[in-house]
Amino acid sequence: MFRYIPVNKVFPFRILIRSLAQAKTVKTDAQRQKDKERKYKLKQEMKMKELENPIDHPLHMPIAQALNIVRSFEVGKPVDKTTIACTISVVQEQGATPLSGTVNIPFPVQRKTKPVVFTSNQSIVEELKRHNITTVGGKDLLEKFASGEISTEGFTHAFATVEMAPQLKTVARVLGPAGLQPTAKKGTIVNNVAAIMQIISSFQYKQKENHISFPVGDCSFSDAQIMANLKAVSDSIHSQIDPNANKKTRLGYCFMTTARSPGLVIDFN
């Protein structure tokens, strides 16, 4: 009446239930992650859209008016000791490349620079000294950096002439972490003193977290000079943004300020 079925052929019902439960859990986790990514993307889109029009910010005003206000906070302070700076927020999708670059502004802002130049060319050494660049030398100078006799602290730029390029490997571990390793890509391996002076007179901007800060002048600068500097930096930063990139980058509010003044929102187009 009853047919005998071997134990090893009985369908493992409990295993089936367990497998279905695990599959449901995996599916639920995947769906949860997908929902999380969708919410994050929507939040980023909304944040970018909010920053598209700076005129909506309560502290927004024309550049000329903002300059008058920030200057008023520096009354009584020597004009050459003041700095008018801008900070612009950067909104990026996860994985987008941070913005950075070098810009030559039409009206340079006075700031302290301390370059070092590695060269064995005596004529270049003499010419650099006429420009008050005194930390200049060849193999001996490289050895002093490599041994720690001279620290990288305080140096703002580093250059090398072409014949010194093969020897730079000896100090790569010292100069590299300090951002001072001369490379052809950065244009800091050159035999032209004029090119060295041009780089020193320019300044580099670099995105830190979600903002970029840069000086545009001091209180002795006219409105026209500051606007010219601001336009030069704006053109350079906008040129770094690829509208067709997969990971989008947008610029947010641009705040103009001094050491004593509040941040005022200006147009940065």
VOBA-1610 file (N, C-alpha, C; in pm, whole numbers, padded with zeros to 5 digits, always signed):
BEGIN
Met+00083-00121+00000Met+00000+00000+00000Met+00087+00127+00000Phe+00188+00126+00084Phe+00280+00240+00091Phe+00411+00204+00024Arg+00459+00297-00052Arg+00588+00276-00122Arg+00702+00333-00038Tyr+00803+00254-00023Tyr+00917+00296+00057Tyr+01004+00393-00024Ile+01035+00507+00038Ile+01123+00606-00025Ile+01248+00619+00061Pro+01365+00595+00003Pro+01489+00605+00081Pro+01505+00745+00141Val+01568+00747+00258Val+01586+00874+00331Val+01664+00976+00250Asn+01768+00929+00178Asn+01853+01023+00103Asn+01782+01086-00015Lys+01658+01037-00047Lys+01583+01095-00157Lys+01468+01183-00111Val+01451+01196+00020Val+01346+01283+00073Val+01386+01428+00053Phe+01296+01508-00001Phe+01328+01650-00028Phe+01351+01724+00104Pro+01465+01791+00117Pro+01498+01862+00243Pro+01411+01988+00258Phe+01293+01971+00313Phe+01196+02081+00321Phe+01249+02196+00406Arg+01311+02163+00518Arg+01365+02268+00605Arg+01474+02350+00536Ile+01556+02283+00459Ile+01662+02352+00385Ile+01602+02447+00282Leu+01492+02400+00218Leu+01425+02485+00120Leu+01373+02613+00185Ile+01306+02600+00302Ile+01252+02716+00373Ile+01366+02812+00411Arg+01474+02753+00462Arg+01588+02836+00503Arg+01647+02911+00384Ser+01659+02845+00269Ser+01715+02907+00149Ser+01629+03022+00100Leu+01496+02999+00104Leu+01404+03105+00061Leu+01414+03225+00154Ala+01427+03202+00283Ala+01438+03310+00380Ala+01567+03390+00358Gln+01678+03317+00333Gln+01805+03385+00308Gln+01799+03467+00180Ala+01735+03412+00076Ala+01723+03484-00051Ala+01644+03612-00032Lys+01538+03603+00049Lys+01456+03720+00076Lys+01536+03826+00152Thr+01620+03780+00246Thr+01704+03872+00323Thr+01803+03942+00233Val+01868+03865+00144Val+01964+03923+00050Val+01897+04025-00039Lys+01780+03988-00088Lys+01706+04078-00176Lys+01669+04205-00101Thr+01629+04190+00025Thr+01592+04306+00105Thr+01713+04397+00128Asp+01830+04341+00157Asp+01952+04420+00177Asp+01991+04493+00049Ala+01979+04423-00065Ala+02013+04486-00192Ala+01919+04602-00222Gln+01790+04579-00193Gln+01691+04685-00216Gln+01717+04803-00123Arg+01756+04773+00001Arg+01785+04879+00097Arg+01905+04963+00051Gln+02007+04896-00001Gln+02124+04968-00050Gln+02089+05052-00172Lys+02004+04997-00258Lys+01961+05069-00377Lys+01880+05193-00339Asp+01792+05178-00240Asp+01714+05293-00193Asp+01804+05399-00131Lys+01905+05354-00058Lys+01999+05446+00004Lys+02074+05527-00101Glu+02119+05460-00207Glu+02190+05528-00314Glu+02099+05626-00388Arg+01972+05586-00406Arg+01876+05673-00474Arg+01849+05801-00390Lys+01836+05784-00260Lys+01814+05898-00172Lys+01935+05991-00170Tyr+02054+05931-00169Tyr+02177+06013-00168Tyr+02188+06095-00296Lys+02157+06029-00409Lys+02163+06099-00537Lys+02062+06212-00544Leu+01941+06186-00494Leu+01837+06289-00492Leu+01878+06405-00403Lys+01938+06374-00288Lys+01984+06478-00196Lys+02091+06564-00260Gln+02185+06500-00334Gln+02290+06575-00402Gln+02232+06665-00510Glu+02135+06612-00585Glu+02073+06693-00691Glu+02001+06814-00633Met+01931+06793-00522Met+01861+06904-00458Met+01959+07008-00403Lys+02071+06959-00349Lys+02172+07049-00294Lys+02235+07132-00405Met+02264+07069-00519Met+02321+07140-00632Met+02223+07244-00686Lys+02096+07207-00692Lys+01996+07299-00745Lys+01980+07421-00656Glu+01991+07401-00523Glu+01978+07511-00430Glu+02089+07614-00447Leu+02208+07569-00491Leu+02323+07658-00502Leu+02336+07724-00638Glu+02245+07695-00729Glu+02257+07748-00864Glu+02241+07899-00870Asn+02160+07958-00784Asn+02132+08101-00790Asn+02175+08170-00661Pro+02294+08232-00658Pro+02343+08296-00536Pro+02258+08414-00491Ile+02180+08472-00583Ile+02099+08589-00549Ile+01995+08554-00442Asp+01965+08425-00427Asp+01867+08382-00327Asp+01925+08384-00186His+02058+08395-00173His+02120+08396-00040His+02096+08531+00027Pro+02062+08534+00156Pro+02033+08661+00223Pro+02151+08758+00230Leu+02274+08708+00219Leu+02392+08794+00224Leu+02447+08826+00085His+02371+08796-00020His+02418+08824-00155His+02411+08973-00184Met+02514+09024-00254Met+02517+09165-00294Met+02616+09182-00408Pro+02608+09295-00482Pro+02705+09320-00588Pro+02847+09328-00533Ile+02945+09296-00618Ile+03085+09291-00573Ile+03130+09426-00519Ala+03095+09535-00586Ala+03138+09668-00541Ala+03086+09697-00400Gln+02962+09662-00375Gln+02905+09685-00242Gln+02974+09597-00137Ala+03001+09472-00172Ala+03070+09382-00080Ala+03209+09433-00046Leu+03278+09488-00146Leu+03412+09543-00121Leu+03408+09660-00025Asn+03311+09747-00041Asn+03299+09861+00050Asn+03279+09815+00194Ile+03200+09711+00211Ile+03169+09662+00346Ile+03291+09595+00409Val+03358+09506+00334Val+03472+09435+00393Val+03588+09531+00421Arg+03605+09634+00338Arg+03709+09734+00364Arg+03680+09811+00493Ser+03552+09837+00519Ser+03517+09915+00637Ser+03556+09844+00766Phe+03563+09711+00763Phe+03602+09635+00881Phe+03753+09640+00906Glu+03830+09686+00806Glu+03976+09689+00819Glu+04029+09831+00841Val+03941+09926+00868Val+03983+10064+00892Val+04074+10069+01015Gly+04186+10141+01001Gly+04282+10152+01110Gly+04396+10052+01100Lys+04385+09958+01009Lys+04490+09858+00989Lys+04568+09893+00862Pro+04701+09883+00862Pro+04779+09912+00740Pro+04726+09832+00622Val+04703+09899+00509Val+04641+09831+00395Val+04723+09714+00344Asp+04859+09723+00357Asp+04942+09614+00308Asp+04940+09494+00403Lys+04876+09511+00516Lys+04864+09399+00611Lys+04726+09332+00603Thr+04646+09376+00510Thr+04512+09319+00494Thr+04508+09225+00374Thr+04415+09136+00375Thr+04395+09045+00262Thr+04246+09027+00238Ile+04206+09053+00115Ile+04068+09026+00074Ile+04070+08891+00002Ala+03994+08799+00055Ala+03996+08662+00002Ala+03856+08615-00031Cys+03850+08512-00112Cys+03722+08450-00148Cys+03729+08300-00119Thr+03616+08247-00079Thr+03602+08103-00058Thr+03477+08057-00131Ile+03494+07963-00220Ile+03380+07913-00298Ile+03355+07767-00263Ser+03229+07734-00241Ser+03195+07596-00209Ser+03186+07513-00337Val+03225+07388-00326Val+03226+07296-00439Val+03138+07176-00404Val+03039+07150-00488Val+02950+07036-00467Val+02980+06933-00574Gln+03018+06812-00531Gln+03057+06708-00626Gln+02986+06577-00596Glu+02962+06501-00701Glu+02915+06364-00682Glu+03032+06280-00633Gln+03000+06178-00560Gln+03104+06092-00504Gln+03191+06033-00614Gly+03322+06049-00599Gly+03416+05997-00698Gly+03466+06100-00797Ala+03411+06222-00793Ala+03456+06328-00885Ala+03595+06376-00845Thr+03673+06420-00944Thr+03810+06465-00920Thr+03810+06603-00857Pro+03880+06622-00744Pro+03889+06755-00682Pro+03952+06857-00776Leu+03910+06981-00765Leu+03959+07087-00853Leu+04092+07142-00802Ser+04183+07170-00896Ser+04311+07233-00862Ser+04370+07292-00988Gly+04458+07390-00970Gly+04521+07452-01086Gly+04611+07566-01044Thr+04673+07627-01144Thr+04761+07742-01123Thr+04710+07856-01208Val+04711+07977-01152Val+04659+08092-01225Val+04752+08212-01207Asn+04772+08284-01316Asn+04847+08410-01312Asn+04746+08523-01309Ile+04735+08591-01197Ile+04639+08699-01186Ile+04702+08830-01234Pro+04625+08919-01295Pro+04682+09042-01352Pro+04743+09137-01249Phe+04691+09134-01125Phe+04744+09221-01021Phe+04785+09133-00902Pro+04912+09091-00898Pro+04957+08994-00797Pro+04934+09043-00655Val+04901+08948-00570Val+04883+08976-00428Val+05015+08947-00357Gln+05063+09044-00281Gln+05189+09025-00212Gln+05175+08916-00107Arg+05263+08819-00114Arg+05264+08712-00015Arg+05406+08657-00004Lys+05434+08594+00106Lys+05568+08543+00130Lys+05593+08417+00048Thr+05704+08414-00022Thr+05744+08295-00096Thr+05888+08260-00060Lys+05918+08133-00058Lys+06053+08087-00027Lys+06086+07970-00118Pro+06145+07998-00234Pro+06176+07890-00329Pro+06315+07831-00306Val+06331+07708-00354Val+06463+07644-00358Val+06484+07596-00502Val+06604+07615-00553Val+06635+07576-00691Val+06758+07487-00691Phe+06744+07369-00751Phe+06857+07276-00763Phe+06917+07292-00903Thr+07039+07341-00909Thr+07106+07361-01038Thr+07257+07364-01018Ser+07327+07318-01120Ser+07474+07326-01120Ser+07522+07429-01222Asn+07426+07499-01286Asn+07458+07600-01387Asn+07488+07732-01316Gln+07613+07775-01322Gln+07656+07892-01246Gln+07589+08021-01294Ser+07565+08031-01424Ser+07501+08153-01475Ser+07358+08165-01423Ile+07288+08051-01411Ile+07154+08053-01356Ile+07157+08087-01207Val+07258+08035-01137Val+07274+08066-00994Val+07287+08217-00974Glu+07371+08279-01054Glu+07393+08425-01041Glu+07266+08502-01073Glu+07195+08460-01176Glu+07073+08531-01214Glu+06966+08517-01106Leu+06956+08400-01046Leu+06858+08379-00939Leu+06889+08464-00817Lys+07016+08479-00787Lys+07055+08561-00672Lys+07019+08707-00694Arg+07018+08751-00820Arg+06977+08890-00849Arg+06827+08908-00823His+06754+08796-00822His+06611+08800-00789His+06587+08766-00642Asn+06694+08772-00563Asn+06687+08746-00418Asn+06646+08603-00384Ile+06678+08509-00472Ile+06659+08366-00443Ile+06795+08311-00403Thr+06810+08281-00275Thr+06941+08246-00221Thr+06961+08097-00195Thr+06852+08021-00181Thr+06865+07876-00157Thr+06878+07808-00292Val+07001+07807-00341Val+07031+07755-00475Val+07156+07668-00465Gly+07157+07556-00534Gly+07275+07471-00533Gly+07253+07344-00611Gly+07359+07264-00618Gly+07353+07140-00694Gly+07348+07017-00605Lys+07442+06926-00626Lys+07444+06798-00555Lys+07456+06817-00405Asp+07539+06913-00362Asp+07558+06938-00219Asp+07426+06978-00152Leu+07347+07060-00219Leu+07219+07104-00164Leu+07121+06987-00155Leu+07121+06901-00256Leu+07037+06781-00252Leu+07072+06694-00132Glu+07201+06678-00107Glu+07246+06593+00004Glu+07203+06652+00138Lys+07201+06784+00149Lys+07160+06848+00275Lys+07012+06823+00303Phe+06930+06823+00198Phe+06788+06792+00215Phe+06770+06644+00248Ala+06846+06559+00179Ala+06833+06414+00200Ala+06874+06374+00342Ser+06976+06439+00397Ser+07026+06407+00531Ser+06944+06473+00642Gly+06862+06569+00606Gly+06784+06640+00707Gly+06853+06762+00761Glu+06970+06793+00708Glu+07042+06913+00753Glu+06960+07039+00723Ile+06890+07036+00608Ile+06796+07143+00573Ile+06656+07084+00569Ser+06563+07148+00640Ser+06425+07100+00644Ser+06344+07162+00530Thr+06239+07092+00489Thr+06151+07146+00384Thr+06054+07249+00440Glu+06047+07261+00571Glu+05951+07353+00634Glu+05979+07498+00593Gly+05876+07565+00549Gly+05887+07705+00512Gly+05905+07728+00363Phe+05949+07626+00289Phe+05968+07642+00145Phe+05834+07632+00074Thr+05812+07720-00021Thr+05685+07724-00094Thr+05695+07669-00235His+05814+07673-00294His+05835+07624-00431His+05968+07552-00439Ala+05977+07459-00534Ala+06104+07391-00561Ala+06118+07372-00711Phe+06238+07402-00761Phe+06266+07391-00905Phe+06398+07317-00923Ala+06418+07268-01045Ala+06545+07204-01080Ala+06571+07227-01228Thr+06697+07242-01262Thr+06732+07252-01404Thr+06746+07111-01460Val+06746+07101-01590Val+06737+06971-01658Val+06849+06877-01617Glu+06972+06926-01602Glu+07084+06837-01572Glu+07075+06777-01431Met+06992+06838-01344Met+06977+06787-01207Met+06863+06686-01195Ala+06779+06674-01298Ala+06661+06588-01292Ala+06693+06444-01252Pro+06797+06379-01310Pro+06824+06239-01272Pro+06860+06221-01125Gln+06907+06326-01059Gln+06951+06316-00920Gln+06839+06343-00819Leu+06722+06382-00868Leu+06613+06418-00778Leu+06555+06298-00704Lys+06580+06177-00755Lys+06527+06057-00689Lys+06581+06042-00547Thr+06699+06096-00523Thr+06761+06082-00391Thr+06686+06159-00283Val+06607+06258-00324Val+06534+06339-00225Val+06383+06329-00243Ala+06338+06235-00325Ala+06194+06222-00353Ala+06114+06196-00226Arg+06168+06116-00135Arg+06096+06084-00012Arg+06090+06203+00083Val+06178+06299+00062Val+06179+06418+00148Val+06094+06529+00087Leu+06116+06556-00042Leu+06045+06665-00108Leu+05901+06628-00145Gly+05879+06502-00181Gly+05745+06460-00225Gly+05634+06486-00124Pro+05647+06435+00000Pro+05541+06459+00099Pro+05516+06607+00129Ala+05618+06691+00105Ala+05602+06835+00129Ala+05547+06908+00008Gly+05520+06832-00101Gly+05468+06894-00223Gly+05572+06976-00297Leu+05699+06942-00280Leu+05807+07022-00337Leu+05889+06948-00442Gln+05850+06827-00478Gln+05928+06750-00575Gln+05916+06812-00714Pro+06025+06862-00773Pro+06018+06919-00909Pro+05988+06810-01012Thr+05898+06838-01103Thr+05865+06745-01211Thr+05842+06822-01340Ala+05865+06754-01451Ala+05841+06817-01581Ala+05693+06845-01602Lys+05608+06757-01547Lys+05464+06773-01564Lys+05415+06903-01500Lys+05470+06937-01385Lys+05432+07061-01316Lys+05503+07182-01372Gly+05597+07159-01463Gly+05672+07271-01520Gly+05778+07328-01428Thr+05822+07246-01331Thr+05921+07295-01235Thr+06061+07240-01261Ile+06077+07171-01375Ile+06212+07135-01422Ile+06237+07219-01546Val+06310+07327-01529Val+06328+07425-01636Val+06468+07484-01631Asn+06512+07535-01745Asn+06640+07606-01751Asn+06619+07755-01771Asn+06495+07798-01757Asn+06458+07937-01785Asn+06422+08007-01654Val+06501+08105-01616Val+06477+08179-01492Val+06346+08256-01501Ala+06313+08307-01620Ala+06188+08382-01637Ala+06067+08294-01606Ala+06075+08165-01647Ala+05965+08071-01619Ala+05955+08045-01470Ile+06068+08037-01403Ile+06068+08017-01258Ile+06002+08135-01189Met+06037+08256-01229Met+05980+08375-01167Met+05831+08387-01194Gln+05787+08342-01311Gln+05645+08348-01344Gln+05564+08255-01254Ile+05618+08135-01231Ile+05549+08040-01143Ile+05544+08091-01000Ile+05652+08152-00957Ile+05656+08205-00819Ile+05555+08318-00802Ser+05539+08401-00906Ser+05446+08513-00897Ser+05300+08468-00907Ser+05276+08350-00965Ser+05140+08297-00972Ser+05109+08223-00843Phe+04987+08174-00830Phe+04957+08094-00712Phe+04871+07976-00751Gln+04881+07874-00670Gln+04805+07751-00694Gln+04681+07750-00605Tyr+04571+07706-00661Tyr+04451+07684-00581Tyr+04423+07535-00579Lys+04370+07489-00470Lys+04345+07345-00455Lys+04223+07324-00368Gln+04135+07240-00415Gln+04013+07210-00339Gln+04048+07134-00213Lys+03999+07183-00100Lys+04015+07115+00027Lys+03876+07081+00079Glu+03850+06951+00088Glu+03718+06902+00123Glu+03615+06956+00024Asn+03529+07050+00066Asn+03425+07097-00026Asn+03434+07247-00053His+03558+07302-00054His+03571+07444-00083His+03709+07476-00140Ile+03719+07593-00204Ile+03846+07646-00255Ile+03859+07789-00203Ser+03973+07821-00144Ser+03999+07956-00094Ser+04115+08017-00170Phe+04107+08148-00196Phe+04214+08216-00270Phe+04208+08366-00243Pro+04324+08436-00243Pro+04327+08580-00223Pro+04300+08653-00354Val+04238+08771-00347Val+04213+08851-00468Val+04272+08991-00457Gly+04330+09024-00341Gly+04391+09156-00326Gly+04397+09198-00181Asp+04431+09324-00158Asp+04422+09381-00025Asp+04343+09511-00033Cys+04333+09582+00077Cys+04246+09699+00081Cys+04299+09817-00002Ser+04424+09807-00050Ser+04477+09913-00136Ser+04438+09892-00282Phe+04386+09773-00316Phe+04348+09744-00453Phe+04216+09816-00487Ser+04208+09863-00609Ser+04084+09924-00655Ser+03981+09816-00686Asp+03855+09856-00700Asp+03751+09759-00735Asp+03783+09691-00867Ala+03833+09769-00963Ala+03863+09714-01096Ala+03974+09609-01088Gln+04075+09635-01006Gln+04185+09539-00991Gln+04137+09408-00928Ile+04056+09419-00824Ile+04006+09299-00758Ile+03913+09221-00850Met+03830+09293-00925Met+03740+09225-01018Met+03819+09154-01128Ala+03929+09215-01173Ala+04013+09151-01275Ala+04077+09023-01220Asn+04126+09030-01096Asn+04183+08911-01034Asn+04078+08802-01014Leu+03960+08845-00970Leu+03851+08751-00946Leu+03810+08681-01075Lys+03806+08757-01184Lys+03769+08698-01314Lys+03873+08596-01360Ala+04002+08628-01338Ala+04108+08536-01379Ala+04096+08402-01306Val+04070+08409-01175Val+04055+08286-01097Val+03928+08213-01138Ser+03820+08288-01159Ser+03693+08227-01200Ser+03708+08152-01332Asp+03774+08216-01430Asp+03793+08151-01560Asp+03873+08023-01546Ser+03976+08027-01458Ser+04061+07909-01441Ser+03985+07795-01375Ile+03908+07826-01271Ile+03833+07721-01200Ile+03724+07663-01289His+03653+07749-01360His+03547+07699-01449His+03605+07611-01561Ser+03728+07641-01603Ser+03789+07561-01710Ser+03822+07419-01662Gln+03828+07399-01530Gln+03859+07267-01476Gln+03735+07176-01468Ile+03617+07235-01489Ile+03492+07158-01475Ile+03446+07108-01611Asp+03437+06978-01624Asp+03390+06915-01748Asp+03240+06890-01738Pro+03158+06962-01815Pro+03013+06943-01805Pro+02966+06805-01850Asn+03052+06734-01926Asn+03014+06602-01977Asn+03069+06488-01892Ala+03132+06521-01779Ala+03188+06417-01694Ala+03077+06332-01631Asn+03109+06205-01607Asn+03011+06116-01544Asn+02981+06159-01401Lys+03085+06202-01330Lys+03070+06250-01193Lys+03063+06402-01197Lys+02947+06457-01167Lys+02924+06600-01184Lys+02990+06684-01074Thr+03033+06804-01115Thr+03089+06903-01023Thr+03021+07037-01048Arg+02976+07099-00942Arg+02915+07232-00954Arg+02971+07324-00847Leu+02974+07453-00879Leu+03021+07552-00783Leu+02902+07611-00708Gly+02921+07633-00579Gly+02815+07688-00496Gly+02838+07835-00467Tyr+02805+07875-00346Tyr+02817+08015-00307Tyr+02964+08056-00297Cys+02993+08181-00337Cys+03126+08237-00325Cys+03121+08348-00220Phe+03198+08333-00113Phe+03200+08430-00004Phe+03325+08516-00014Met+03308+08647-00005Met+03420+08741+00002Met+03435+08788+00146Thr+03558+08792+00195Thr+03580+08827+00335Thr+03720+08879+00358Thr+03740+08941+00473Thr+03874+08976+00524Thr+03886+08909+00661Ala+03999+08935+00730Ala+04021+08873+00860Ala+03916+08916+00961Arg+03863+09038+00946Arg+03771+09091+01046Arg+03625+09094+00999Ser+03602+09083+00871Ser+03466+09103+00819Ser+03389+08972+00810Pro+03256+08980+00802Pro+03177+08859+00776Pro+03190+08818+00630Gly+03149+08698+00599Gly+03151+08651+00460Gly+03028+08699+00385Leu+03050+08765+00272Leu+02941+08818+00191Leu+02937+08744+00058Val+02820+08706+00014Val+02805+08625-00108Val+02807+08715-00231Ile+02890+08677-00328Ile+02902+08752-00453Ile+02883+08658-00571Asp+02866+08714-00690Asp+02857+08633-00811Asp+02996+08585-00851Phe+03004+08460-00899Phe+03133+08402-00937Phe+03120+08339-01076Asn+03059+08413-01168Asn+03040+08360-01304Asn+03142+08417-01401
//
